């Protein structure tokens, strides 16, 4: 038999997109990690969502590049240093989030000589758009 819930709880769940817990009490717990208004998101009738796991060995450096749409970086291990044109370098640590802006030239690196850096990258783009564009 389905569980019942009061109308306020049901409406609140719909407004934030949570699901019922498997337990007789409570709702799923949401922990917001980051919220940011950004420019440059795709505007086509449909978009492609990509979730990419990236690993940088100690001292690894990404090619100099830019992205056509913002990229959200969530670091799970180590340190990821972003060097964006016209800005001071940014170190992102485990549990931290950073949104790489669209159309900004950048490189990323693992500055730690002993620890691997791991991160999840979230990219929403027009279908079949390259993830990055090399910059000379």
N, C-alpha and C positions, 0 to 999 in steps of 0.2 A: 504494500500500500504506500503511495507517495506521501512524503512528509508535507506537512502544511507549514505555512509561514504567514506572518502578518503582512498586510499590504505595504506598509512603509519599508519593511525589509526587502520585499520583492522589488519595489520601485528603486530603492537604493542600489540593489544588486544590478539591475538593468542599466542604471546610469553610469556605473563604473566598470561594468563588464565582468563581474565576479560570478563564480558558480557556487552552488551549494556544497558544503562539506559532506563527506561520507559519514560523518558523525551526526548524532541526533541534535547536536547543538552547534551553533556558529556557522560562519561563512569562511570561505578561503581567505587567507591573509595576503594582502597586497603590500609590498614594500616599494614605494616609488624610488627609483635610483636617480632619475634625472628628468628634468622637464625644461624645454627651451623652444622658443619660437625661432624658426629659421627661414631664410629666403632661399629660393632656388630649388624647391621641390618640383618633381615632374607634374605636368598638367595634362597628359594624354588621357584618353578614356580609360585606359588600364595601365597599371604599373606592375613592375616585377619587384618582389621583395627578396633580397639575398641576405643570408646570415652566413658569415665566413669566419672560420677559425684561423687565426694567424699565429705563427710561432717565429720568434727571432732568437737565434742563438746569441750568446754573449758577443757583443761587438758588431752584430749584423746591422746593415743599413739598407733601407728601401731605395729604389731608384728615385730620382727627382721627378715629381709628377704632380698632377692635379686631378680632381674629380669633377664630373659634370653636375653631380648632385651631392648634397651633404652626406657624410659618412659618420655614423655614431660608433665610437670606440669604447668598449668596456674591457678593462684590463683585469685579468684573473690571476696573473702571476708575474713577478718581476716588475720592471719599469719600462715604459714606452715613452721615449722622448720625441716630441714633434717639433720640427723646425719649419715654421710657416713664414713665407716671405713677408717682411715688414712687421714682424712680431718677435717678441722674446721667446726662446724655446720654452716648451711646456712639458713637464714630466707628469705622466699619468701613472698612478700606483694602483695596486690591486683594490678592486671595489670602486674605483673612480671611473667616471664617464667623461668623455670629451666629444664634442661634435666638430668634425673637420668641415670647414665651409666649402661650398662649391667654388670652382674657378680660382682657387688660391694655390700657388705653386708651393710645394712642400717636400720634405723628406722626413722619414721616421727612422729611429734607431733604438737599439738596445744599448744603453751606455754602461751597463754593468758587465765587468769582465768575467764574472763567474756564474751568473744566474740567467736562465732562459726567461724570456718575456713571452707571455701568452695572452691573447686577447680575442674577443668576439667582435666582429665588425658587422654593422647593420646598415644595409644600403637599399634604398628605394629608388628605382630608376625607371625610365622608359624601357620596355622590353628589349632585350639584346644589346643594351648600351654597355660599352666597355666599362669595367670597374675603375680603371685609371687611364689617364693619358700621359705618356712620357713627355717630359719637358727638357729641352736642351739647355 
